[in-house]
Amino acid sequence: MKNVIVNFVDWYLKEKDAKGESHYFSTREDGFELLSECAAEFAKAYGYNPFIDYADINQLQADVYKESTSFHKFSESRSSHVPRALLGEKNYLQFLDVFKKQKSSELLKQPCQKKQSDKLCHYDKDELRKNFFFRLITQDRYYEFLYFPISVLKKLFYRDENDRKFFDKWIDAQIDKIVLHTSESTTIPFKNLNTLDISRDGTVVINDKFKLHTVVANTDSKEEICTYTLQNIVIDHVEPFYNVLFELKEKLPTLQKVHNALENLNDGRISSSEDLKKAGNDMVSDVELFNAQELAALKKELDLISGKIQLQLMERYQNLYKKRKF
């Protein structure tokens, strides 16, 4: 089934402009980003993408307005229930009604101006590396058996220039090994990537040649990625990171010391970014807490972890659905 997110964005902007009504978003790019986030949260709650699996409009409508779900909680957290309103009767559901009745190519046609490039977004390798670097250093984990506070480890290693070089190289090495699926059977590593382009029809092309694919959650199959924002292309652990860390936990005594230090400084379990930030800053500022010998041991442990990690690019919806199974 066709992904109609771009059709809805264009219909929405045209309708609001014609009626002189206020907008929840005013540009196509803002619309893609906002609706992609809504779709991901919707898929997380109900197991399907509303912009692809929209055949049963009655079921879709029921799910949009259903309460006591993660999507309802997400929508409620936004002012005036914007996600629910966008997917609701006066917006997306109305669009689907028009979409079904028209059955013409007019609505399906992309209204991209011919003078514009077919490329919606262009990224070179350096831009993507910076983006992925930031993502990886902000993925703190608070497992009960062992924390993996990567943002705090970064600060710990950044106290010394040589340690900083180790940490940056450690992250870059993981990025270089990220697998990009280019078809059902072929892949390339990030180190061989030069460019990534997102087209106005949602196609993602790497190196001006290959269409980017995603693994379909909990299957062995792959499909082309259709997205309009880099936000919807995520870095996925092929083997859940929880499993990797649990398997290695007995071989990570220095990381366990980091875990214990953070809990002592927090007077209890770390369960939020706020807890981690304060305890982490206190830990890093204590220059005597981790000496050079312990940092050397921590480096070996990070290398051990790195050797067990397999990363791939995956469509956000599929990644969220995959996580529901664990």
C-alpha positions in Angstrom: 0.0 0.0 0.0 1.2 3.5 -0.8 2.6 5.7 1.9 0.3 8.8 1.7 2.0 11.0 4.2 3.2 13.4 1.6 -0.2 13.5 -0.1 -1.8 14.3 3.2 0.7 17.1 4.0 0.0 18.8 0.6 -3.8 18.3 1.0 -3.7 19.7 4.5 -1.7 22.8 3.6 -4.0 23.5 0.6 -7.2 23.1 2.6 -6.0 25.3 5.5 -4.8 28.0 3.1 -8.1 27.9 1.1 -10.2 28.2 4.3 -7.9 30.7 6.0 -7.6 28.5 9.0 -4.6 28.2 11.4 -2.0 25.5 10.8 -0.4 22.9 13.0 2.5 23.2 10.6 3.2 25.7 7.8 5.8 24.0 5.6 6.0 20.6 4.0 9.2 19.8 5.8 7.7 20.7 9.2 4.7 18.6 8.3 6.8 15.5 7.4 8.7 15.7 10.7 5.7 16.2 12.9 3.5 13.6 11.2 6.4 11.1 11.1 6.7 11.4 14.8 3.0 10.9 15.2 3.1 7.9 12.9 5.9 6.3 14.9 4.1 6.7 18.2 0.9 5.4 16.6 2.8 2.4 15.3 4.3 1.8 18.7 0.9 1.8 20.3 -1.1 -0.1 17.7 1.4 -2.0 15.6 0.7 -0.4 12.3 1.5 2.8 10.4 -1.6 5.0 9.8 -0.2 6.4 6.6 0.4 3.0 5.1 -2.1 0.6 6.6 -5.2 2.8 6.3 -7.7 0.4 4.6 -9.9 0.0 7.6 -10.8 3.6 8.3 -13.2 2.6 11.1 -10.5 0.8 13.0 -8.1 3.7 12.4 -10.7 6.2 13.7 -11.3 4.1 16.8 -7.5 3.9 17.5 -7.0 7.6 17.0 -9.5 8.4 19.8 -8.8 5.4 22.1 -7.8 6.4 25.6 -5.4 4.8 28.0 -2.8 3.9 25.3 0.7 5.1 24.8 -0.4 7.1 21.7 -3.1 8.9 23.8 -0.5 9.7 26.4 1.9 11.0 23.7 -0.9 13.1 22.2 -1.9 14.4 25.6 1.6 15.6 26.3 1.4 18.0 23.3 -0.7 21.1 23.6 -4.3 20.7 22.6 -3.8 17.1 21.7 -2.1 18.1 18.4 -1.3 14.5 17.3 -4.8 13.3 17.8 -6.2 16.4 16.1 -4.0 15.9 13.1 -5.0 12.3 12.7 -8.6 13.0 13.6 -11.9 13.6 11.8 -11.2 17.2 10.7 -7.8 16.4 9.2 -6.3 13.0 8.3 -9.6 11.0 8.5 -11.3 13.6 6.3 -8.4 13.4 3.9 -8.8 9.6 3.7 -12.5 10.0 3.0 -11.7 12.3 0.1 -8.8 10.0 -1.0 -11.1 7.0 -1.2 -13.9 8.8 -3.0 -11.9 10.6 -5.7 -10.0 7.5 -7.0 -8.2 9.8 -9.3 -4.5 10.5 -10.1 -5.0 14.1 -9.1 -4.7 13.5 -5.4 -1.9 10.9 -5.8 0.2 13.3 -7.9 3.1 14.9 -6.1 2.7 18.7 -6.3 6.5 19.2 -6.4 7.2 22.3 -8.5 9.1 21.2 -11.7 11.6 23.9 -11.1 12.6 22.4 -7.8 15.0 19.5 -7.3 13.6 16.1 -6.7 15.8 16.0 -3.6 14.1 17.0 -0.4 17.3 16.6 1.8 20.9 15.9 1.0 23.6 14.8 3.4 27.2 14.2 2.9 29.3 11.7 4.9 30.6 14.3 7.4 27.1 15.5 8.2 25.8 12.0 8.7 28.8 11.1 10.9 28.1 14.1 13.1 24.5 13.2 13.3 25.1 9.6 14.2 27.9 10.5 16.6 25.4 12.6 18.6 22.8 9.9 18.6 25.3 7.3 19.9 26.6 9.5 22.7 23.1 10.3 24.0 21.8 6.7 24.2 22.2 6.2 28.0 20.9 2.9 29.4 19.6 2.3 32.9 19.4 -1.4 33.2 19.0 -2.7 36.8 21.9 -5.1 36.5 24.3 -2.5 34.9 24.1 1.1 33.7 25.6 2.1 30.4 25.8 5.9 30.9 27.5 6.8 27.6 27.0 10.5 28.1 28.8 10.3 31.4 31.6 8.1 30.0 32.1 10.7 27.3 32.7 13.4 30.0 34.9 11.1 31.9 37.2 10.4 28.9 37.1 14.1 27.8 39.0 15.1 31.0 42.2 14.1 29.2 43.2 14.7 25.5 44.5 11.2 24.9 41.5 9.6 26.5 39.3 11.9 24.5 40.9 10.7 21.3 40.3 7.1 22.4 36.6 7.8 23.0 36.0 9.6 19.7 37.8 6.8 17.8 35.7 4.2 19.6 32.5 5.9 18.6 33.7 6.5 15.0 34.7 2.8 14.7 31.1 1.8 15.5 29.7 4.3 13.0 32.0 3.0 10.3 30.6 -0.5 10.8 26.9 0.5 10.6 25.3 -1.7 8.0 23.2 -0.1 5.3 20.8 -2.4 3.5 20.7 -1.6 -0.2 18.5 -4.4 -1.4 17.0 -7.7 -0.2 20.5 -9.3 -0.2 23.2 -6.6 -0.4 24.6 -4.2 2.2 27.4 -1.7 2.5 29.1 -0.4 5.6 28.9 3.3 6.6 32.6 3.7 5.9 31.8 3.2 2.2 29.0 5.8 2.2 29.5 9.1 0.5 26.0 10.7 0.3 22.5 10.1 1.4 19.6 11.8 -0.4 15.9 11.9 0.6 13.6 12.5 -2.4 10.3 14.2 -2.5 8.6 10.9 -3.2 10.1 9.4 0.1 12.8 7.4 -1.7 16.2 7.3 0.1 19.2 6.9 -2.1 22.8 6.4 -1.0 25.9 7.2 -3.1 23.5 8.4 -5.9 22.9 4.8 -6.8 21.4 2.5 -4.2 17.9 2.7 -2.6 18.1 2.3 1.1 16.2 -0.6 2.6 15.1 -1.6 6.1 14.7 -4.9 7.8 11.1 -5.6 8.4 10.6 -6.1 12.1 10.8 -9.6 13.4 11.2 -11.1 9.9 14.1 -12.0 7.6 12.7 -9.8 4.8 13.6 -6.3 3.8 11.8 -3.4 2.0 12.6 0.0 0.6 12.6 2.8 3.2 10.0 5.5 2.5 10.5 8.6 4.6 10.8 12.4 4.3 13.1 13.1 7.2 16.4 11.7 8.5 14.7 11.4 11.9 12.9 8.3 10.7 16.1 6.5 9.9 17.4 5.1 13.2 20.5 3.2 14.3 19.4 -0.2 15.4 21.2 -2.9 17.5 20.8 -6.1 15.5 21.2 -8.0 18.8 19.4 -5.9 21.5 22.0 -4.0 23.6 20.4 -5.3 26.8 21.3 -8.8 25.7 24.9 -7.8 24.8 25.5 -6.1 28.1 23.8 -8.8 30.2 26.0 -11.5 28.5 29.2 -9.5 29.3 28.3 -8.1 32.7 30.7 -10.4 34.7 33.6 -9.2 32.5 32.9 -5.4 33.1 34.1 -4.7 36.7 35.1 -1.1 35.9 31.8 -0.3 34.3 30.2 -1.9 37.4 32.2 0.6 39.5 30.7 3.4 37.4 27.3 2.0 38.1 27.9 1.8 41.8 29.4 5.3 42.0 26.4 6.8 40.2 24.0 5.1 42.6 25.9 6.3 45.6 26.0 9.9 44.4 22.3 9.7 43.6 21.4 8.0 46.9 19.6 5.3 44.9 18.8 3.9 41.5 19.2 6.1 38.4 16.0 6.2 36.5 16.0 9.5 34.5 18.2 11.8 32.6 17.9 14.3 35.4 19.2 11.8 37.9 22.1 10.8 35.6 23.1 14.4 34.8 23.6 15.5 38.4 25.2 12.3 39.6 27.3 12.0 36.5 28.6 15.6 36.8 29.5 14.9 40.4 31.3 11.7 39.5 33.3 13.3 36.6 34.3 16.3 38.8 35.9 14.0 41.3 39.3 13.5 39.6 40.4 10.9 42.2 37.4 8.6 41.7 38.8 7.0 38.5 42.6 6.9 38.1 44.6 6.2 34.9 44.8 2.5 35.6 41.0 2.2 36.0 40.4 4.3 32.8 42.7 1.9 31.0 40.7 -1.0 32.2 37.5 0.8 31.2 38.9 1.2 27.7 39.4 -2.5 27.4 35.8 -3.1 28.6 34.4 -0.7 26.0 36.4 -2.5 23.3 35.0 -5.8 24.5 31.5 -4.4 24.3 32.2 -2.9 20.8 33.3 -6.3 19.6 29.8 -7.7 20.3 27.8 -4.8 18.9 26.2 -5.0 15.4 24.5 -1.9 14.2 22.3 -1.3 11.1 20.1 1.5 9.8 16.4 0.8 10.1 13.1 2.6 9.5 11.8 4.1 12.8 8.4 2.4 12.6 10.0 -1.0 12.1 12.4 -0.4 14.9 9.6 0.5 17.3 7.6 -2.5 16.3 10.7 -4.7 16.8 11.1 -3.4 20.3 7.6 -4.5 21.2 8.7 -8.1 20.8 11.4 -7.9 23.5 
